[in-house]
């Protein structure tokens, strides 16, 4: 939460829960947190179907002596979780997520993330930028961020990915594909389940392949957009986190469509990354619940 002071963040934690819906869930969790000395400062919930559907909830709470009390709370909560068949996670707000940003030659999404990070609007640590091109090395390093140039060719793809995994190992909690124009292998995805975020134009699957904006222009589209999603083995088929669109007209040529598209892409990706770093996203099957 951008309005939260550093001091209060040190004693703040978040809990994400998903479970089959039934009466008493909120009461049980709230009472448990109260018994353990936690003060709930925010609560959001959503049910897919009160009669047998799934229930999702996000709590933010303050806890005195976090280092001592949170491990006890986590251990004791297992009994509540077992009773309601919960999947759950707790996060300390003061522990910023470490980002590894992958990029190719287009810089608009990367720059948006760097600007928001520099301004303090993106509550994360950018550990590194990894690219298959050297183009943005000087710009990234001017922010004090390490830049790793790992070329990728058809013949070197396996070795390049091995180097990428070596670079990010134990240094990244989230991989952000900021217009990284390479396919991520299943082996890489396995290392970061629901922790790789990609951005693409929303013309898919209608305009697949090269030059999507030219294809869209030739079809006379009236809206263009972008989609941010978690990466799975199904190409561009992972759980969607955020989308946005803008109306266009016959007066917009291909270059204007590209300009509008880049603006949407940078905003949509930044939102998705921000929500993930603030523990606002719960993945259920191939969908997400986003408490934004």
N, C-alpha and C positions, 0 to 999 in steps of 0.2 A: 504494500500500500504506500503510494508515494507521499501521503500526508503524514505517515507515521514517523516519529523521531527515531534516531538511532538508539537512544536510551530505551524507549519502549519496545523497540523491535527485539532487543536482546532477551526480553522476557516473553516474547510472543511465539505461539506455535499454531499450526494449522492441522486440521484433521479432515481427510476425505474418506467418505464411506459410501459403499454401494451394497445393497442387500435386497432380498425379496420384501415387498411391502407388507406390513402388518401393523396393527395398533401398538403403540407404546415405544416406538423406536426413539423418537425425539426425547420423550420423557426419560427413558433409560439412559441415554447418552448425556443429556443435560444434568441429570441427577449424579451420574458418575463423575462428571467434571467438577460439579459443585463439591462433592465429597472429597475430591483430591485437591481442593483449594484453587481451582482454575476459575477465572472470571471470563465468561463468554462475551466477546466484543462484537462478533458478527456471526450470523447463521443464515445459510441459504439452503433450500431444499426443493426437490422436484420428484414427483412420482409419475411413472409411465402409465400406471393403471392402479387405482386403489384396491381393486379386486384381483390380486394375484400378480401384479406387475412388479417392476423393479423400483426401488426407492434410492435416491441419491441425496447426500447431504454434505455440506462443507461448514466446518466450524473454525473460527479464529478465536483464540483464547489467550489470556495472559496468565502467567504462572510465575510465582516467586521462586527464586533459587532454581532456575531452569536446569542447570547441570545436574543437580541432585534429584529433583522431583520428576522431570520428564521420563527418565528410564523407569521409574517406579510406576508412573501412570501408564506407560506403554505395556509394561508387563501385566499390570492388573486389568487393563482393558480387554485382554484376550478372553476373559470370562464373559464379558458382555458381547463381544464379537461372536463367540461360539454360539451363544444363545439365539442370536438373530441371523446366523449364517452370513456374517459380514465379510466383505473384502475391504480393507482399510489401510491407510497410511498416515503417518504423522510427519510433519516437517517443521523445522525451526526456521522462523522468518529471518533470523540473523545470518543464516548460512546461505549466502547467495549461490545460485546455480552457476556453474562454469560453462561457458558457451564456446564451442568450436564452430566458426563460420566457414563454410565451404563456398567458393565463388569461382566463376570462370572469367569472362571478359566484361560482362555487364555489371556496372557498379552501383546502380540505383538502390537496390535492396540492401546491399552492404552498407552504403553511406547512411541510409535511414537508421539502421541499427547502431552504427557508430555515433551518429548525432544524438540519438535518444540516450545512448549509454553515457556520452560525454555530458549531456544535460542533466543526468541523474533520473531520467524518466524510465529507463530500463534497469530494473533492480537485479542486476546480474554482473558477473565478472566475465569479460571476454578474454579467454585464455589464449586464443590464437585465431589466425585466419589461414586457411589452407586453400591453395589454388593450383590448377593445372596450367596456369599462365603466370608470367612474372609481372604483368602490367601494373598491378596495384601495390606492389611491394613498398615503394617509397611512401605512398599515401598512408597505408596502414601503419607502417612503422613510425610515422609522425605522430600517431596516437599513443605510441609506446607499447604497441601490441606486436607480438612475434608473428612473422609471416613465413609460411612454409610453401615453397614452390616445388610441387611434385608433378612433373609432366606425366600425361597419360596418353598412350597410343594403343592401338588395337593389340600390338604385340606385348606392350608393357603393362597392361591393365592390372593383371594379377599382382605383379611386383609393386606397382604404384599403390594399390589398395593395401598391401601389406605394410608399406611405409606409412600410409595414412593412419592405419590402426595403431602402429607403433607410436606415432606422434601424439595421438589423442588419448592413448591408454593412460588411465588414472588422472587425466587432466581435464576431462570434459564430462559434464552431466547431460548436456544436450548438444546435438548436432543440428545446425541450421544450414539448409541448402538455399543460399541466397542467390538464386539463378546459377546454380552449379549444373553444368550441362553434361553430366555423366550419369550413367545408371549405377546405382548402389547395389552391390551384390547381396544375396541372402545371408552370407556369412557375416557381412558387416552389420546388416540389419539386426541379426540375432544378438549382437553385442549391445544394441541400444533399442530395445523394444519400446515402442511408443515414446521414443526420445530422439527421433529424427524428424524435423519439420521441413517440408518442402513448399514451394510456391509455384503455381503455374497459372497461366491464363485460363479463363473459364470456357474457352472455346472447345476444349476437350469434352467429349470425343468427336464433336461435329467437325472440328478442323484439326485433324491430326497431321503429324509430319512437319515438313518445313514450311516457313513463311505463313504462320497462322493468321497474322494480321492482313496479309495480302488476300488470303482465302476469305477472310471475314469481309473485307472490303468488296471483293467480287460478288459476294452473296448479299451485300447491302444490309448488313446487320444494323439493328437499332439499339442494342445494348452490348457493352463489353464489360468484362469483369475479371476477377482473379479469385483463386481458391488456395488457402493454406491448409495443409493436411499432414497427418503423420504418415511416414513412409512404411509401407509393407511390401511384401514380395509381389503383390499385384500392382503393376505400374500405374501410378496416379489413382490408385483405388483405395488408399488408406482412409481412416476416420477423418472427417472434415472438421477443422477447428473454427475457421472463419472464412467468410466470403463477402464480396461487395461488388457492386455494379455501377455503371454510369451510362446514361443515355447518350447516344451519338446519332448523327444524321447523315444524309447523303452528301452534305457539305464537307464532311471530314474525310480527308484523303488517308492513304496508308500511313504516312508519317505522323499525322495527327492522331490516328488510332493508336499507334505505338506510344506516343507521348502520354496519352490518356491512360493507356494500359500500364505503363511504367509507374505512374502515380498510384494507381489502384494497387498494383502488386506490392509496392513498398509499404503502403499503409496496412494492407491486409496481413502481410508477413509480420510486421512489427507488432500488430495487435496479438497475433497468435503466439508469438514468442513471449510477449509480456504476460499474457494469461497463463502460459505454461510456467514461467518463472515464479509467478505468484500463486501457484498451486490451485488454479481455478478450473482445471480440466479433468474430467473423469471419463475414461474410455470404457464403453460397454459394447462388446461385440465389435461391429464396424461403425459405431456412431460415437459421438461425444456429447457429454453434458457440460456446458461451459457456464460457470457462475461468474459472469462479468458485471 
